[in-house]
Amino acid sequence: MTTDYDVIQIGYGPVSKVSALLLDRMGWKVGVFERFGEFYPLPRAVCIDHEVFRMLHANGLGPIADAVTDPTPPYRWFNADWKELLTIDWSGASVSGSDEVMFVHQPSFEALLDAEAKRRANIDLHFETECIGFEQDADKVTVHMRDTKTGKETSCTARYLIGADGANSLVRETLGITRTDLGFEADWLVVDFVLKEGLDATQLGLIECGQYCNPARPTTIVPGGTDDGRVCRRWEFMRLPHESKEEMVEEAKVQELLGDWIKPEQGDLVRHALYTFRSLLADEWRKGRVFLAGDAAHLMPPFMGQGMCAGLRDVWNLSWKLDRVMRGEANDALLDTYMPERRPHVSDVIEASMFLGSIICIPDEAAAAERDETFFSGKAPPPAPFPILTDGMLARDATGAVVAPAGELSPHGTVRLGRRTARFDSFVRPGFVLVTTEDLGPVSPEAQQVLDALAVTRVEVAPRVTARDDQVADTQGMILPWMETQGIAAMLVRPDHFVFGGAKDATALETLIAELGRQAQALGLMPATEETLVSA
Ligand SMILES: Cc1cc2nc3c(=O)[nH]c(=O)nc-3n(C[C@H](O)[C@H](O)[C@H](O)COP(=O)(O)OP(=O)(O)OC[C@H]3O[C@@H](n4cnc5c(N)ncnc54)[C@H](O)[C@@H]3O)c2cc1C
């Protein structure tokens, strides 16, 4: 069966751009259709996290990630009297070896991704082309488009379709997929301002990054990345119950709100827009050959800075699975793990965002005073740890329960091999990786068969000072201490950097590899043995 493309993507937001680049790298032909003449040029996301930063680096997009990220100051939350309620220190080393969070200027990020996509021969970009519908059969999806200038209608085919078409997704609507509302809704005026050359937040006496939880006007004050060397700043002002949406976007209102923080002569107002922050989760993420990703699948309030990150995680999760299935190296069931892996994860992220939102979105003085008291008396719960994978392709015990540390993001850092020092990911080929400490010997021939069938790269990690030339030296100290904390001497890492499972010794490693083999066979990732064929 020949199709025009391997994958068609509707929309050309950040999620679609990264998806196209990932799929292109794996050798697939991608057709992207965007209804506007260019991608959305104004800032929305202002930060990305360490996992996304690592993913970009691991996929040849490191120079882009490096070029658009700025280090993050502590994220500080204050009450109306500027007493600190909580601080989230994002600048510390994350499990990925970089800062937890980095600030970005979304249009600069997207511009570099776009330039890269335009250089790739396998990516066809179609602007001013709106998707108006599609249908699918057993072999392909047929997508219908309309040229937004001429009105001319055309159709294209692909093996798979990804709806990365944002919050009002036509793909989702066409599939009749409903969304669950997790219960958050608030209107915020978002204002972006570029400081005059040479100015920065500290010179202006601004807090660098924080939330001013003043019930008289809950306000977010954060960096907005750097645009062509100029410092961008973001303010977000919550609409109060007595204010109308229309009034919030009037120029005079914007100036009045900004006036408390900055003078017009200190820079340029880039834009202002009123957003309704919501918490919505699609109830299905796949129907046949069609998938949802990014804002099409989930919406969240921005207090964790995770909306775009979640979308980039979606396509990172989906791309390696599509790759294996399209290569004939896995069966369709692998694609069914997309939603069980991604939906609970993003649902937890939305809940965490809503929790932060519940701290700031309080327009009532008495309720705010009560909140302050909870923090000052130490009764406020600490922020929950960042979600991990809880379902899907993860090591399980005999009862089917996921066994820790399965589902954790694997540790990553700078390492040395021989005379080269670089990011760990740059030493291993894409795919499954078995990381072991040095005292674990060779595995049994049966286990080796599984590792060979899945082309698992085995890496022996040793401490920096004692590592031999053929071992990976844990120079940044990110990998071995993490494994020690988990009580493991080996871990199997999936192609998307999540831990499939860990083992405390050589015997447990045999069991873990057998479990990988069992699941890999069920998903068609490796040929079934006679034994499994018989039991099937
Ligand atoms: C104020 C604010 C602050 C935020 N801060 C952060 C942050 O700090 N960190 C973070 O990670 N996220 C943040 N986000 C969220 C982030 O901006 C979004 O999650 C992200 O941009 C969504 O990307 P997307 O590619 O899924 O969708 P979009 O960027 O919305 O792209 C969808 C594209 O699809 C196109 N399209 C739609 N329908 C069709 C059709 N029928 N045919 C063809 N094309 C179509 C649209 O024109 C659009 O270009 C923030 C959002 C807001 C509003």
The ligand as a MOL file (V3000), in Angstrom:
LIG
                    3D

  0  0  0     0  0            999 V3000
M  V30 BEGIN CTAB
M  V30 COUNTS 53 58 0 0 0
M  V30 BEGIN ATOM
M  V30 1 C -0.2330 32.2460 28.7330 0
M  V30 2 C 0.3160 30.9020 28.4790 0
M  V30 3 C 1.5050 30.5130 29.0860 0
M  V30 4 C 2.0410 29.2570 28.8550 0
M  V30 5 N 3.2230 28.9130 29.4430 0
M  V30 6 C 3.7670 27.6970 29.1830 0
M  V30 7 C 5.0550 27.3520 29.6780 0
M  V30 8 O 5.7250 28.1380 30.3330 0
M  V30 9 N 5.5560 26.1220 29.3880 0
M  V30 10 C 4.8690 25.2290 28.6200 0
M  V30 11 O 5.3580 24.1180 28.4050 0
M  V30 12 N 3.6660 25.5540 28.1040 0
M  V30 13 C 3.0990 26.7510 28.3550 0
M  V30 14 N 1.9140 27.1040 27.7800 0
M  V30 15 C 1.2150 26.1440 26.9140 0
M  V30 16 C 1.7700 26.1170 25.4970 0
M  V30 17 O 1.8720 27.3930 24.9490 0
M  V30 18 C 0.8830 25.2270 24.6520 0
M  V30 19 O 0.6460 24.0200 25.3490 0
M  V30 20 C 1.5390 24.8880 23.3160 0
M  V30 21 O 1.8290 26.0480 22.5870 0
M  V30 22 C 0.6040 23.9760 22.5240 0
M  V30 23 O 1.2350 23.5820 21.3600 0
M  V30 24 P 0.4740 22.7190 20.2520 0
M  V30 25 O 1.4840 22.5430 19.1820 0
M  V30 26 O -0.1560 21.5470 20.8690 0
M  V30 27 O -0.7280 23.6250 19.7750 0
M  V30 28 P -0.7380 25.0520 19.0810 0
M  V30 29 O 0.5200 25.8040 19.3580 0
M  V30 30 O -2.0180 25.6800 19.4740 0
M  V30 31 O -0.7290 24.7350 17.5310 0
M  V30 32 C -1.8530 24.2160 16.8710 0
M  V30 33 C -1.7830 24.6500 15.4190 0
M  V30 34 O -2.7850 23.9590 14.6980 0
M  V30 35 C -3.3170 24.8180 13.7110 0
M  V30 36 N -4.6400 24.2950 13.3130 0
M  V30 37 C -5.7390 24.1810 14.0750 0
M  V30 38 N -6.7450 23.6150 13.3760 0
M  V30 39 C -6.2710 23.3730 12.1400 0
M  V30 40 C -6.8290 22.8050 10.9690 0
M  V30 41 N -8.0930 22.3780 10.9160 0
M  V30 42 N -6.0590 22.6940 9.8680 0
M  V30 43 C -4.7690 23.1220 9.8740 0
M  V30 44 N -4.1980 23.6820 10.9710 0
M  V30 45 C -4.9300 23.7980 12.0940 0
M  V30 46 C -3.3740 26.1570 14.4240 0
M  V30 47 O -3.4370 27.2230 13.5050 0
M  V30 48 C -2.0690 26.1290 15.2250 0
M  V30 49 O -1.0050 26.7150 14.5090 0
M  V30 50 C 1.3570 28.3590 28.0040 0
M  V30 51 C 0.1630 28.7550 27.3670 0
M  V30 52 C -0.3420 30.0250 27.5940 0
M  V30 53 C -1.5910 30.4220 26.8980 0
M  V30 END ATOM
M  V30 BEGIN BOND
M  V30 1 1 1 2
M  V30 2 1 2 3
M  V30 3 2 2 52
M  V30 4 2 3 4
M  V30 5 1 4 5
M  V30 6 1 4 50
M  V30 7 2 5 6
M  V30 8 1 6 7
M  V30 9 1 6 13
M  V30 10 2 7 8
M  V30 11 1 7 9
M  V30 12 1 9 10
M  V30 13 2 10 11
M  V30 14 1 10 12
M  V30 15 2 12 13
M  V30 16 1 13 14
M  V30 17 1 14 15
M  V30 18 1 14 50
M  V30 19 1 15 16
M  V30 20 1 16 17
M  V30 21 1 16 18
M  V30 22 1 18 19
M  V30 23 1 18 20
M  V30 24 1 20 21
M  V30 25 1 20 22
M  V30 26 1 22 23
M  V30 27 1 23 24
M  V30 28 2 24 25
M  V30 29 1 24 26
M  V30 30 1 24 27
M  V30 31 1 27 28
M  V30 32 2 28 29
M  V30 33 1 28 30
M  V30 34 1 28 31
M  V30 35 1 31 32
M  V30 36 1 32 33
M  V30 37 1 33 34
M  V30 38 1 33 48
M  V30 39 1 34 35
M  V30 40 1 35 36
M  V30 41 1 35 46
M  V30 42 1 36 37
M  V30 43 1 36 45
M  V30 44 2 37 38
M  V30 45 1 38 39
M  V30 46 1 39 40
M  V30 47 2 39 45
M  V30 48 1 40 41
M  V30 49 2 40 42
M  V30 50 1 42 43
M  V30 51 2 43 44
M  V30 52 1 44 45
M  V30 53 1 46 47
M  V30 54 1 46 48
M  V30 55 1 48 49
M  V30 56 2 50 51
M  V30 57 1 51 52
M  V30 58 1 52 53
M  V30 END BOND
M  V30 END CTAB
M  END
